[in-house]
């Protein structure tokens, strides 16, 4: 069977602008056509959707984010809604964080863990109502996992992907743009909280969250398939007086800020303790409450881990900027004797710090600060060392400000 294929040209006005073939089996976010008009140079596929990754160049987008205000099409973050009389009980079973500490109107960064303690997804969870939660997903089919858990759970719960899609407004001028859109009330919203709002007849949920390490908000649009174009234009027009720039997710900044990427730094075969997020935060071994992976995580905590995700500094020339194709594959890591001991999971050149930084998964005996390493980067075999992470604003004072 043949499928109709839409052929478009990149909106970059250059002779070498690539042709992009849009296949029907890969979905388009509600903001796809609106965000495309700003000149997308690169797409990836994320949650079965085309995901705009780059518009100008990584360094230009980095400075636009850290010095101004930026708009991101993150409609690929599909929203899985958990609702029904037993929605709280189901969510409590699904994630290792204790949902009793998540009130209506709050958000939590959570892991969805497997029976062996591996990480299946790391969504932001929004508690919309007492028994209504949204999981704002990283790139994996977690709805299928949830549906499988629900089948024999005995819980009265409804699981569905809802017609809700977010955009992100990120950067030091984000507050000014949001006030222009929603009024002064938005300033009273604490970090990792949410509020309901209406904009030109469109129903939205605003959260004080983001993937940038900067001041930021996400605007979750209801009936997104109907209003996606209208919301995008409204937000961008509000941003014009503040020199808003449309960019892709800024991996330089998220690496600087200690934000992990699912599929790179965390995956099904990594657990919260290995990535430094298990101890009394992302894993709450509370009372007798059971959750998927509890037994395995209790054992891992008691026995300790055999490897850790560490920060690394890599000498030599620039390793690139993650979205420019430099990190096509992970960089192998060797000890001083030449034995391969691990891999770099994310790396970038930090324009602000003028050095190569990243994360590497290493055996614990090589994870001490200052440990000398050699890394086979795209620039060749480079000297490196284990360093503190995050690399910038470790207390997260910027996004909380």
C-alpha positions as semicolon CSV with decimal commas, in nm:
position;residue;x (nm);y (nm);z (nm)
1;X;0,000;0,000;0,000
2;X;0,132;0,344;-0,085
3;X;0,078;0,644;0,138
4;X;0,038;1,005;0,040
5;X;0,353;1,196;0,125
6;X;0,355;1,572;0,169
7;X;0,669;1,733;0,035
8;X;0,775;2,072;0,166
9;X;1,080;2,291;0,134
10;X;1,263;2,422;0,435
11;X;1,157;2,777;0,510
12;X;1,522;2,881;0,516
13;X;1,586;3,090;0,202
14;X;1,913;2,927;0,105
15;X;2,006;2,739;-0,212
16;X;2,091;2,430;-0,006
17;X;1,762;2,424;0,185
18;X;1,671;2,056;0,226
19;X;1,348;1,897;0,117
20;X;1,154;1,744;0,407
21;X;0,917;1,457;0,342
22;X;0,625;1,446;0,584
23;X;0,486;1,096;0,629
24;X;0,129;1,047;0,752
25;X;0,235;0,790;1,011
26;X;0,448;1,055;1,186
27;X;0,218;1,303;1,355
28;X;0,230;1,682;1,357
29;X;0,180;1,884;1,673
30;X;-0,101;2,143;1,682
31;X;0,171;2,409;1,641
32;X;0,353;2,237;1,353
33;X;0,261;2,471;1,069
34;X;0,282;2,783;1,284
35;X;0,628;2,699;1,419
36;X;0,751;2,589;1,075
37;X;0,705;2,940;0,937
38;X;0,992;3,063;1,155
39;X;1,244;2,864;0,955
40;X;1,302;2,518;1,098
41;X;1,640;2,378;0,994
42;X;1,622;2,041;1,170
43;X;1,351;1,806;1,290
44;X;1,369;1,494;1,500
45;X;1,089;1,249;1,577
46;X;0,963;1,257;1,936
47;X;0,656;1,074;2,065
48;X;0,574;0,986;1,701
49;X;0,566;1,358;1,611
50;X;0,790;1,585;1,406
51;X;0,983;1,787;1,662
52;X;1,154;2,115;1,556
53;X;1,505;2,108;1,698
54;X;1,691;2,399;1,540
55;X;1,606;2,728;1,368
56;X;1,924;2,936;1,343
57;X;2,232;2,781;1,504
58;X;2,283;2,637;1,853
59;X;2,494;2,923;1,990
60;X;2,261;3,194;1,862
61;X;1,964;3,014;2,017
62;X;2,153;2,969;2,343
63;X;2,220;3,342;2,378
64;X;1,861;3,424;2,280
65;X;1,747;3,202;2,568
66;X;1,985;3,319;2,840
67;X;1,964;3,690;2,753
68;X;1,608;3,739;2,627
69;X;1,292;3,535;2,577
70;X;1,222;3,239;2,353
71;X;0,921;3,042;2,229
72;X;0,937;2,663;2,183
73;X;0,702;2,428;2,004
74;X;0,683;2,139;2,251
75;X;0,347;2,004;2,141
76;X;0,528;1,672;2,108
77;X;0,506;1,645;2,488
78;X;0,186;1,443;2,474
79;X;-0,043;1,463;2,775
80;X;-0,161;1,138;2,928
81;X;-0,458;1,201;3,155
82;X;-0,524;0,979;3,456
83;X;-0,877;1,033;3,586
84;X;-1,161;0,856;3,764
85;X;-1,242;0,765;4,126
86;X;-0,914;0,577;4,172
87;X;-0,686;0,816;3,980
88;X;-0,487;0,907;4,291
89;X;-0,439;0,543;4,392
90;X;-0,326;0,452;4,039
91;X;-0,081;0,742;4,018
92;X;0,056;0,653;4,362
93;X;0,125;0,303;4,231
94;X;0,275;0,432;3,905
95;X;0,552;0,661;4,037
96;X;0,804;0,644;4,325
97;X;0,728;0,995;4,453
98;X;0,460;1,022;4,719
99;X;0,160;1,192;4,560
100;X;0,029;1,290;4,903
101;X;0,288;1,567;4,881
102;X;0,147;1,688;4,550
103;X;-0,155;1,912;4,604
104;X;-0,406;2,022;4,341
105;X;-0,235;2,305;4,155
106;X;0,114;2,161;4,193
107;X;0,353;1,996;3,948
108;X;0,617;1,734;4,020
109;X;0,905;1,597;3,818
110;X;0,863;1,219;3,843
111;X;1,004;0,893;3,718
112;X;0,787;0,610;3,593
113;X;0,979;0,300;3,700
114;X;0,980;-0,061;3,584
115;X;0,975;-0,366;3,816
116;X;1,356;-0,377;3,803
117;X;1,382;-0,009;3,900
118;X;1,467;0,111;3,548
119;X;1,333;0,445;3,427
120;X;1,058;0,418;3,165
121;X;0,983;0,790;3,143
122;X;1,053;1,113;3,331
123;X;0,747;1,332;3,282
124;X;0,635;1,644;3,459
125;X;0,319;1,548;3,646
126;X;0,046;1,811;3,686
127;X;-0,229;1,763;3,943
128;X;-0,521;1,935;3,774
129;X;-0,793;1,813;4,013
130;X;-0,814;1,582;4,314
131;X;-0,851;1,282;4,083
132;X;-0,719;1,421;3,754
133;X;-0,349;1,412;3,666
134;X;-0,160;1,489;3,346
135;X;0,171;1,327;3,259
136;X;0,364;1,556;3,025
137;X;0,570;1,290;2,856
138;X;0,924;1,242;2,746
139;X;0,974;1,028;2,437
140;X;0,821;0,685;2,501
141;X;0,486;0,506;2,470
142;X;0,400;0,528;2,838
143;X;0,025;0,528;2,770
144;X;0,057;0,163;2,668
145;X;0,242;0,088;2,992
146;X;-0,029;0,260;3,196
147;X;-0,304;0,074;3,015
148;X;-0,128;-0,256;3,084
149;X;-0,097;-0,176;3,454
150;X;-0,464;-0,081;3,474
151;X;-0,603;-0,399;3,319
152;X;-0,582;-0,618;3,630
153;X;-0,536;-0,345;3,889
154;X;-0,892;-0,351;4,017
155;X;-0,890;0,030;4,008
156;X;-1,158;0,247;3,852
157;X;-0,939;0,469;3,636
158;X;-0,958;0,619;3,286
159;X;-0,638;0,660;3,084
160;X;-0,624;0,860;2,764
161;X;-0,418;1,097;2,555
162;X;-0,606;1,426;2,573
163;X;-0,620;1,706;2,317
164;X;-0,379;1,925;2,514
165;X;-0,046;2,056;2,389
166;X;0,208;2,294;2,545
167;X;0,434;2,571;2,425
168;X;0,722;2,696;2,635
169;X;0,809;3,060;2,703
170;X;1,162;3,062;2,845
171;X;1,425;3,319;2,934
172;X;1,479;3,619;3,165
173;X;1,210;3,823;2,987
174;X;0,952;3,543;3,012
175;X;0,771;3,705;3,303
176;X;0,714;4,026;3,108
177;X;0,561;3,836;2,817
178;X;0,339;3,630;3,045
179;X;0,215;3,941;3,227
180;X;0,124;4,096;2,894
181;X;-0,073;3,781;2,811
182;X;-0,233;3,690;3,144
183;X;-0,192;3,983;3,380
184;X;-0,010;4,028;3,710
185;X;-0,169;3,715;3,863
186;X;0,084;3,500;3,681
187;X;0,364;3,648;3,895
188;X;0,219;3,499;4,214
189;X;0,253;3,142;4,086
190;X;0,540;2,960;4,264
191;X;0,795;2,739;4,090
192;X;0,643;2,403;3,990
193;X;0,286;2,520;4,043
194;X;0,008;2,574;3,792
195;X;-0,295;2,793;3,735
196;X;-0,599;2,785;3,508
197;X;-0,649;3,077;3,271
198;X;-0,831;3,191;2,960
199;X;-0,680;3,374;2,665
200;X;-0,905;3,510;2,390
201;X;-1,162;3,240;2,464
202;X;-0,898;2,963;2,474
203;X;-0,875;2,752;2,791
204;X;-0,519;2,696;2,913
205;X;-0,324;2,565;3,208
206;X;-0,007;2,761;3,285
207;X;0,277;2,597;3,476
208;X;0,593;2,751;3,617
209;X;0,813;2,486;3,458
210;X;1,047;2,437;3,164
211;X;1,342;2,255;3,014
212;X;1,589;2,541;3,013
213;X;1,724;2,619;3,360
214;X;1,600;2,974;3,303
215;X;1,286;3,154;3,417
216;X;1,011;2,980;3,227
217;X;0,651;2,887;3,178
218;X;0,459;2,624;2,987
219;X;0,119;2,706;2,842
220;X;-0,093;2,392;2,803
221;X;-0,368;2,453;2,549
222;X;-0,695;2,263;2,570
223;X;-0,864;2,175;2,239
224;X;-0,518;2,217;2,093
225;X;-0,605;2,064;1,756
226;X;-0,859;2,346;1,713
227;X;-0,674;2,644;1,861
228;X;-0,305;2,564;1,808
229;X;-0,249;2,822;1,535
230;X;-0,434;3,094;1,726
231;X;-0,243;3,039;2,051
232;X;0,095;3,034;1,878
233;X;0,028;3,363;1,700
234;X;-0,110;3,526;2,014
235;X;0,195;3,432;2,222
236;X;0,442;3,532;1,953
237;X;0,276;3,870;1,899
238;X;0,291;3,934;2,273
239;X;0,660;3,847;2,260
240;X;0,750;4,081;1,973
241;X;0,802;4,391;2,192
242;X;1,037;4,180;2,405
243;X;1,237;4,052;2,102
244;X;1,107;3,699;2,137
245;X;1,289;3,440;1,926
246;X;1,156;3,097;1,827
247;X;1,411;2,825;1,905
248;X;1,434;2,451;1,959
249;X;1,501;2,292;2,299
250;X;1,839;2,429;2,412
251;X;2,055;2,130;2,500
252;X;2,355;2,350;2,577
253;X;2,163;2,517;2,858
254;X;1,999;2,201;2,990
255;X;2,341;2,029;3,010
256;X;2,483;2,330;3,196
257;X;2,189;2,318;3,436
258;X;2,189;1,948;3,522
259;X;1,870;1,865;3,330
260;X;1,878;1,508;3,202
261;X;1,751;1,389;2,865
262;X;1,548;1,070;2,842
263;X;1,708;0,841;2,585
264;X;2,053;0,991;2,648
265;X;2,133;1,029;3,018
266;X;1,852;0,805;3,146
267;X;1,691;0,500;2,991
268;X;1,516;0,174;3,072
269;X;1,843;0,023;3,198
270;X;1,930;0,308;3,437
271;X;1,778;0,361;3,779
272;X;1,722;0,677;3,987
273;X;2,012;0,605;4,223
274;X;2,262;0,575;3,937
275;X;2,171;0,923;3,813
276;X;2,183;1,075;4,161
277;X;1,809;1,130;4,200
278;X;1,702;0,840;4,417
279;X;1,790;0,951;4,765
280;X;1,487;1,094;4,952
281;X;1,363;1,290;4,650
282;X;1,257;1,103;4,339
283;X;1,225;0,773;4,528
284;X;1,016;0,793;4,844
285;X;1,018;0,457;5,023
286;X;0,716;0,560;5,225
287;X;0,546;0,333;5,478
288;X;0,389;0,023;5,329
289;X;0,272;0,190;5,007
290;X;0,362;-0,021;4,708
291;X;0,463;0,113;4,371
292;X;0,605;-0,047;4,060
293;X;0,975;-0,111;4,117
294;X;0,973;-0,058;4,494
295;X;1,134;-0,391;4,587
296;X;1,412;-0,344;4,333
297;X;1,479;0,015;4,440
298;X;1,491;-0,084;4,808
299;X;1,751;-0,347;4,723
300;X;1,954;-0,105;4,508
301;X;1,952;0,155;4,784
302;X;2,066;-0,101;5,041
303;X;2,339;-0,255;4,824
304;X;2,456;0,064;4,655
305;X;2,511;0,121;4,285
306;X;2,798;-0,002;4,072
307;X;2,799;0,295;3,835
308;X;2,714;0,665;3,845
309;X;2,626;0,947;3,609
310;X;2,898;1,207;3,662
311;X;2,992;1,546;3,523
312;X;3,292;1,557;3,291
313;X;3,508;1,832;3,146
314;X;3,670;1,745;2,813
315;X;3,988;1,919;2,698
316;X;4,069;2,013;2,342
317;X;3,867;2,170;2,060
318;X;3,491;2,209;2,065
319;X;3,290;1,886;2,070
320;X;2,997;2,071;1,913
321;X;2,658;2,170;2,042
322;X;2,448;1,850;2,059
323;X;2,187;1,970;1,808
324;X;2,442;2,033;1,534
325;X;2,503;1,662;1,469
326;X;2,820;1,634;1,678
327;X;2,660;1,393;1,927
328;X;2,547;1,144;1,663
329;X;2,660;0,867;1,897
330;X;2,793;0,850;2,250
331;X;3,163;0,906;2,313
332;X;3,345;0,608;2,471
333;X;3,537;0,676;2,793
334;X;3,871;0,512;2,882
335;X;4,079;0,506;3,197
336;X;4,441;0,617;3,197
337;X;4,550;0,263;3,113
338;X;4,340;0,257;2,795
339;X;4,060;0,027;2,917
340;X;3,713;0,128;2,809
341;X;3,510;0,196;3,121
342;X;3,198;0,384;3,016
343;X;3,039;0,636;2,784
344;X;2,953;1,003;2,758
345;X;2,575;1,037;2,744
346;X;2,552;1,411;2,661
347;X;2,818;1,668;2,578
348;X;2,840;2,023;2,449
349;X;3,063;2,325;2,423
350;X;2,944;2,585;2,675
351;X;2,968;2,930;2,512
352;X;2,948;3,099;2,852
353;X;3,215;2,886;3,020
354;X;3,421;2,832;2,705
355;X;3,481;2,466;2,781
356;X;3,347;2,124;2,683
357;X;3,111;1,981;2,944
358;X;2,889;1,677;2,966
359;X;2,776;1,368;3,152
360;X;2,924;1,022;3,154
361;X;2,808;0,693;3,303
362;X;3,106;0,539;3,481
363;X;3,184;0,263;3,734
364;X;3,179;0,401;4,087
365;X;3,552;0,339;4,126
366;X;3,610;0,596;3,849
367;X;3,344;0,845;3,962
368;X;3,542;1,045;4,219
369;X;3,591;1,415;4,150
370;X;3,919;1,478;3,971
371;X;3,949;1,128;3,825
372;X;4,152;1,151;3,501
373;X;3,986;1,008;3,190
374;X;4,030;0,990;2,816
375;X;3,731;1,038;2,592
376;X;3,705;0,947;2,224
377;X;3,514;1,255;2,109
378;X;3,432;1,356;1,755
379;X;3,751;1,563;1,773
380;X;3,970;1,264;1,859
381;X;4,103;1,117;2,183
382;X;4,088;1,394;2,444
383;X;4,200;1,427;2,804
384;X;3,911;1,471;3,050
385;X;3,826;1,459;3,418
386;X;3,530;1,408;3,651
387;X;3,393;1,741;3,778
388;X;3,101;1,873;3,981
389;X;2,757;1,896;3,821
390;X;2,546;2,094;3,753
391;X;2,786;2,324;3,575
392;X;2,583;2,642;3,624
393;X;2,340;2,762;3,894
394;X;2,344;2,440;4,103
395;X;2,082;2,571;4,347
396;X;1,842;2,649;4,057
397;X;1,808;3,005;4,181
398;X;1,750;3,132;3,827
399;X;1,431;2,936;3,739
400;X;1,296;2,987;4,091
401;X;1,355;3,362;4,074
